[in-house]
């Protein structure tokens, strides 16, 4: 059965097992990190060293904090709206629903993961692990890689977009740490959290849509082969 342009899969069936493996592996890393800092109220020694190194070599905390607090959320919102508009124009319903991965990932981080880990700074009620900003970055990165990259025919262009996504995610990670938006571990955990949740959402959408399509095809075949009553 061939898929129409509007019903094309998000992830090729041959890649889905590996994709679920990525989801599982990243999920384990996030959980292990959360267990390490569960109820923690002070940065780990390694985090202090990393933070000091970044501060001494990059500096300008105020500028990086602006990137963390303003640029990252706005760019993420623009990209998400652009992807939603693009998939809606194409009437690609899987793609449109896939865009919900961004809000879902951030909501799960803010309302489930952060309260479960309960990592705070002394005297600060805000929860830090994992970073919600970078969860969003990870989720948007997955959406760009899944929705946009396969549409380019030339491998060189595809790899260029992938490289751009990696650089952008790395800059967001650096800005979050250098701007003191989150500590190193909280920041580093945000990206795999967003990637794992978004990828799991995309895979579940493919399962649901493929199951619906298969049931429709079986119904059509059943009606076609049913004996005609006289």
N, C-alpha and C positions, 0 to 999 in steps of 0.2 A: 504494500500500500504506500503510495507516494503522498507526501505531505504538501499541502498548499503552502504558498508563501506566507499566508496569514496564520498558519498553524504549525510552522516549523518548530522543531525541538530547540530547547535552550542549550542542552549539552548532548552531544552525539552519544547514542547508546553504548558504543564501544569504550567511551571514556567515563561512564558513570560509576563503575566499580572503583576506579582510581580516585574519582572525585569524592566518593563516600569515604575512602581511605584518608584523603586529605582532611575531610571534616572531622573524622575520628581522631587523627593525630593532633590536629590543632586544638581540638576540644580537650584532649588529655593534657596538653601543655598549659592551657588556660586554667584548668582545674588544679593541676599541680602547683602552679604559681599562686593561685588563690589559697591553697592549703598552707603554703609557706608563710603568707602574710595575713592569715586569718586573724582578725581582731588586733592586728599589729598597729601600734601607735607611734612607731619610730622607723625611720628608713633603715634598710639593711646597710651594713658596712660597705658592700660592693656598690650599692646605689649612691652612697655619699661620695665615693671615689669617682664614679662615672659623672655625677652631677658637677663635682669640682673641676673635673677635666674639661667638660663642655663649657662651663662658665669661664674658665681661664683662657680657653682657646677661641671662644666665639664671642662671649660677652654680649652687651647690648640687650639685656633682659627685656627692657620695655618694648623694643621693636619686635622681638620674637614673640612676646606676649600678645602683641597686636595681631600677628599672624595667627597665633593659636586661637585667640578669642574672637576675631572678626573675619579674617581672610578665609580660614578653613571652613567655618560654617557657611559662609556666603557662597564660596566656590562649590561646596558640596550641594547646596540647595539648587544652584543654577544648573549643575550637571544632572541632578535628579530630575528637575523639571524638564530639561532638554531631552533626556531619555524617555520620560513619560510622553512628551509631545511627539517624539519621533515614532515610538511604538504605536501610539494612538492613531497617527496619520496612516500608518501602514496596516492598521487593524490587526496588529499582531498581539493577540490577547495574552498569550503566554508572556511575551516580553513586557507588556503593560503591568501585569500582575507581579512579574519579577521585580519591578521597581519598588514594590512594597518591602523588599528586603532591607532597604535602608532604614525606614522608620521602625520596622520590626526589630532589627538588630539593636538599634539605639534604645528602644523601649525595654527589651529584655535585659540589656546591660544596666540601665538605670533602675529598673524596678525589681529585677530578680538577682542578677549577679552581684551588683554592688551591695545590696543589703545582706546577701548571703555571706560575702567575704567580710564586710564591715570593717574596712580599713579607713582610718581617719588620721588627720594630723591632730596633735594635742590642741584642744581649744577650738577646733574647727569642725562644725557638724557635717561638712560635705564628705561624701563617700568617694574614694579615689580609684579603687581597683574593680575592673579595668577602666581605662579612659573611654568615656562616652564619645568624645570628639574623634578619637582614632578608631573606635568601633565603626563610626560612620564612614571614615575614610576607607577602612577595610571593605566595608559593604559596597560602597560606590565603586571601588576598584574592581571588585568581582563583577559588578553589573557592566562596567565598561568592557572588561575582558570577555564576558559572555555574550553581551548584546552587540557590541560594536566590532571588536577585533575580527570575528569570523566573517564579517561582511566585506572585508578587504581581500581582493583576489591575490595580490602580490605578497609573497612571504616577507619581503623586505619591509613593506609598509606595516604588516602585522607585528613584526618584531620591533619596529620603531615605536609603535603604540604601546606595546608591552613594556619596553624600556622606559617610555615616558611615564607610564603608570607606576613603575617601580621607583623611579626618581621622585615623583610627586609624593608617593607614600613615605619615602625616606625623608623628604624635606618636612612633611607634616610631623613625623616622629621627632625629628631634630628640633623643630619649632616648639613642640609641646614640652620637651625637656628643657631646652634653652630658655623658654619663656616662663618656666616654673609653673606651667599649667598642671602638670602631673610629675611625679617622680619617674625615674627611668623604668622600673619594673611595671608600674601602672600604665605607662605609655606603651611600653613594648607589648604588653598583654592586649592592648586595645585592637591592634591590627589583626592578629589571629582570631580574636573574638568576632570581629566583624566579618572576616573572610569565612569562618566556619558557619556562622548563622546564615549569611547570605547564600553561601553555596548549598547548604542544607535546604533552604527555602526553594532555591531554583530546582534542585533535584526532586523535591516533593511535588513541585508544579508539573514537572515532566511526567512523573508517575501518574498523577491524577489525570492530566490531559490525555496521555497515551491510553490509560484505562478507559476513559470515556470514548475515545476514538475507536478502540477495539470493540467495545460493546455496541457502538453504532454500526460498525461494519458487520459484526455477527448478526445483528438484527436485520440488516439489509439482506444478507445472504440467506438468512432463515426465511424471510418473506419471499425471496426469489426462488427458493427450492421447495416451498410449501406446495402441496398438491392443490390444484384449482377445483373448488367444489362446483358441481353442476346443479 
